Amino acid sequence: MIKLITTETCVNEKVEERIGVVFVSAVVTTGVMKDFMAGIKDIFSGKWKGYSNEVEKVVKSCLEEAIERAQAMGANSIIGLRMNVEPMFTEKLKMFLVTVYGTACIVGEPEALGNGDDSLLIGSGSYASN
C-alpha cells in the first residue's frame, strides 16, 4: 500500500530515499451535446454533474496510475502529491487537463516523540495514541 502525503516533508518519519518524480496526465474532452446541456444548466444556475463526474473519474484514474508507477519504482509513499485540473477551452471544444504528480519515496516507520515516550506517534498529519 502506498502512503499519499500532500506535504513536502513527513512529520516524525524518515524519508529514507527519494526515488524520483511520478507524473501522470490526461485530457478530458466534452462532446457537443454535453456542452449544449451544460450551457442550458448554466443559464438556470444549476450544477450539471456531467462535467464533474467525468473529471472526477479521470482524476481517480490518474491517481491510481501514479500509485502503480510509484510501486513499480519500489516506493512506499508519494510525497508532495499534487492534483490539478486546468480548463482548456476552444471555440468548438471544452477540455480539461488533469495532472497528478509527486515524489516517489521510501519512508520509514514513524519515530516516537519526546524523551522515550512513545505514547503518541505522529506521521504525515495522522495521530495515534495508546
N, C-alpha and C positions, 0 to 999 in steps of 0.2 A: 504494500500500500504506500502511495506517495503522499507525503505531507505537503500541503499547499500553504505557503506563507506569503502574505502580501507585503510584509515589511522588508526592508533591505537587510536586516540583521535578525538573528534569533536571540531571544532573551534566555539566558542561562542554558543555552545549548551550544555546543561547539560545532562550528562548521569545519568538518574535517577535510573536505575537498570541494572546490568549485570546479565542476567538470566542464561546463560550457553553457552557451545560450540555447534555449529551446524557443523556437519561433514558429507559429502556425498562423496562416491567414486564409481567408475565404471571402468570396464576394456573394452576397445575396442580391438577386435581381428580382424585380417585380414585373408582373405582366400587365398588359393594357387594362384588362378588366379589374384587376386589383387596384390599379391606380385610379380608375374611374370610381369604384366603390369607396375607396379611401377619401377621394375628393368630396363625394356626397356626404360621408360621415363628418368630415371636417367642417362642412357648411353648417351642419346642425350641432357642432361642438361635441360630437360623440367620440368615444375611443373605439377605433376599429382594430380589432385584435389580429387581423390578418398579417400586418407587418410585424407586430410584436411577437407573435407565435413563430413566424419564420426566422426572425433574427435570433430569438431565444434558442431555437433548435440548432442553428449554426454556431452560436457561442458555445453551447454544450458540446457539440461535435468537435470544435476546435480545442476545447479544454481537454476532452478525452484523448485527442490526438497528442496534445502536449504531454499529458501524463504518460502515454505509451512511449513517446520519444525519450522522455527523461528516464523511464525504466530501462529502455534499450541501451541508454548510455551508462547504466549502472547506478543511477541516482536513487535516493530515497526521499528527496524533497525537491521542491521548486521554490526558490526564494525570490522575492521581488516580483511576484506574479502580477501581471497586468492584463486586463481585458479591455479592448477598445472597440467601439462601433462608430464608424465615421460614415455619414451620409454622403453620397456622390450622385448628384442629380444632373441629368442632361435633359434636353428637350423631349426626348422620347422615352427615356428610362429613368427609373429611380433605383439606385443600387446602394448597398451598404457594405463597406469593407469592414470585416471582423478580423481583429488580430488578438492573439493570445501569446504572451511571451514572459520569460523569466529566466533565472539561472538554475540549471540542474546542479544539485549539490548532494553530498553525503553529509548528513547531520547526525551527530552522536546523541546519546541519551541526555535528558535534562540533568543539570547539576543541582545539588542541594543548595539552599540558601543559608546564609548565616554561618555561625561557628559550629558546624557539625550538626545543626538542627535540620533534619530532613523532613519535618512535619509539613512543610509547604514547598511544593515544586512549581516552578513557573516555566512554561515553554511556549513560545510563539503566541503569546497572548491568552493561553488557556491556563486555568488554575486548577490544581488538585490538592486536596488536603486529606490527611489521615484521620 
